[in-house]
Amino acid sequence: AGTLLVNILLQEKIVESTLSLSDVDRETHHEISQFAPFGKGNPKPHFLFTNLSIENVRTFGKNGNSHVELSLEARGTTRKAIAFFATPEKFGNALTLGNRVDLVGAIERSTFGGNSNLRLRIVNLTPAI
């Protein structure tokens, strides 16, 4: 993302900071968890991740397409990102394999199926600037 855009996102408190996918780890998640509980008066922090490559797009849920899960890669690190109650069309042409995207999201722990994994909850996703 361009420097001006990043500064606007930070000044408007839309994002707390810019992170890399390698920052999505247990230590960062633990630090964020110290500010819980999150809710109306204490929103979950959102972070900007830039220039991510889409490695995989998967839809799942009721009717097979209620949610979108992405595999994203940057500088040798791969992480999953999810958008609930969304279809690939919500993001326009951005969700093409190999495309580069910028993402605003929250770091969260998924415990689905008894497995504990960190992922990004997608707030917004656009083609990389």
ZATIDREN-584087 format. One line per field, with one value per residue (C-alpha): residue number from 1; residue in three letters; chain; x negated, y negated, z. Coordinates in pm, whole numbers, always signed. Layout:
<domars>
seq (NUM/...)
type (ALA/...)
mol (A/...)
c1 (X/...)
c2 (Y/...)
c3 (Z/...)
</domars>
This chain:
<domars>
seq (1/2/3/4/5/6/7/8/9/10/11/12/13/14/15/16/17/18/19/20/21/22/23/24/25/26/27/28/29/30/31/32/33/34/35/36/37/38/39/40/41/42/43/44/45/46/47/48/49/50/51/52/53/54/55/56/57/58/59/60/61/62/63/64/65/66/67/68/69/70/71/72/73/74/75/76/77/78/79/80/81/82/83/84/85/86/87/88/89/90/91/92/93/94/95/96/97/98/99/100/101/102/103/104/105/106/107/108/109/110/111/112/113/114/115/116/117/118/119/120/121/122/123/124/125/126/127/128/129)
type (ALA/GLY/THR/LEU/LEU/VAL/ASN/ILE/LEU/LEU/GLN/GLU/LYS/ILE/VAL/GLU/SER/THR/LEU/SER/LEU/SER/ASP/VAL/ASP/ARG/GLU/THR/HIS/HIS/GLU/ILE/SER/GLN/PHE/ALA/PRO/PHE/GLY/LYS/GLY/ASN/PRO/LYS/PRO/HIS/PHE/LEU/PHE/THR/ASN/LEU/SER/ILE/GLU/ASN/VAL/ARG/THR/PHE/GLY/LYS/ASN/GLY/ASN/SER/HIS/VAL/GLU/LEU/SER/LEU/GLU/ALA/ARG/GLY/THR/THR/ARG/LYS/ALA/ILE/ALA/PHE/PHE/ALA/THR/PRO/GLU/LYS/PHE/GLY/ASN/ALA/LEU/THR/LEU/GLY/ASN/ARG/VAL/ASP/LEU/VAL/GLY/ALA/ILE/GLU/ARG/SER/THR/PHE/GLY/GLY/ASN/SER/ASN/LEU/ARG/LEU/ARG/ILE/VAL/ASN/LEU/THR/PRO/ALA/ILE)
mol (A/A/A/A/A/A/A/A/A/A/A/A/A/A/A/A/A/A/A/A/A/A/A/A/A/A/A/A/A/A/A/A/A/A/A/A/A/A/A/A/A/A/A/A/A/A/A/A/A/A/A/A/A/A/A/A/A/A/A/A/A/A/A/A/A/A/A/A/A/A/A/A/A/A/A/A/A/A/A/A/A/A/A/A/A/A/A/A/A/A/A/A/A/A/A/A/A/A/A/A/A/A/A/A/A/A/A/A/A/A/A/A/A/A/A/A/A/A/A/A/A/A/A/A/A/A/A/A/A)
c1 (+0/-117/-271/+8/+277/+98/+69/+441/+537/+318/+436/+803/+745/+872/+559/+325/+16/-124/-234/-389/-255/-553/-416/-107/-243/-165/-360/-173/+161/+78/-10/+319/+514/+395/+638/+945/+1234/+1316/+1654/+1841/+1626/+1305/+1291/+1052/+744/+711/+380/+271/+93/-42/-149/-26/-10/+307/+199/+541/+910/+1163/+1534/+1723/+2029/+2398/+2456/+2078/+2016/+2110/+1751/+1416/+1080/+757/+400/+178/-199/-458/-836/-824/-550/-203/+106/+478/+735/+1111/+1418/+1742/+2072/+1888/+1840/+1542/+1756/+1757/+1392/+1432/+1142/+897/+928/+744/+458/+126/+282/+127/+360/+358/+562/+700/+773/+761/+541/+748/+717/+935/+1012/+1239/+1228/+1018/+718/+574/+441/+380/+539/+652/+1016/+1063/+1212/+1125/+920/+825/+579/+232/+137)
c2 (+0/-352/-550/-809/-541/-369/-701/-773/-426/-474/-830/-735/-438/-199/+8/+24/+85/+261/+620/+894/+1248/+1363/+1143/+1365/+1591/+1707/+1422/+1150/+1322/+1344/+972/+879/+1110/+904/+629/+861/+881/+725/+578/+253/+33/+221/+332/+604/+440/+448/+459/+387/+662/+555/+716/+1068/+1334/+1543/+1908/+2074/+1978/+2211/+2166/+2367/+2363/+2394/+2452/+2483/+2110/+1922/+1845/+1779/+1911/+1790/+1911/+1604/+1588/+1315/+1347/+1723/+1718/+1859/+1794/+1863/+1582/+1617/+1410/+1545/+1490/+1378/+1511/+1457/+1211/+977/+905/+859/+981/+963/+1334/+1474/+1713/+1532/+1188/+953/+803/+571/+691/+531/+795/+920/+1198/+1476/+1831/+2094/+2408/+2564/+2944/+2960/+2802/+2473/+2247/+1876/+1705/+1364/+1258/+1048/+702/+569/+690/+502/+544/+440/+81)
c3 (+0/-64/+222/+214/+240/+529/+714/+665/+791/+1099/+1171/+1141/+1376/+1108/+1171/+1468/+1255/+952/+1013/+803/+784/+990/+1274/+1290/+1563/+1917/+2076/+1886/+1951/+2322/+2335/+2165/+2398/+2695/+2583/+2586/+2631/+2297/+2220/+2164/+2387/+2314/+1948/+1835/+1679/+1302/+1116/+761/+566/+227/-98/-18/-288/-314/-314/-273/-256/-95/-29/+229/+453/+388/+16/-20/-59/+258/+362/+192/+311/+153/+173/+154/+111/+159/+191/+247/+512/+445/+657/+625/+617/+643/+562/+706/+523/+212/-139/-369/-568/-266/-342/-717/-928/-637/-552/-851/-778/-790/-750/-495/-235/+65/+362/+675/+933/+1289/+1421/+1577/+1698/+1535/+1732/+1470/+1460/+1776/+1601/+1725/+1449/+1407/+1109/+987/+997/+684/+738/+394/+100/-215/-502/-386/-458)
</domars>
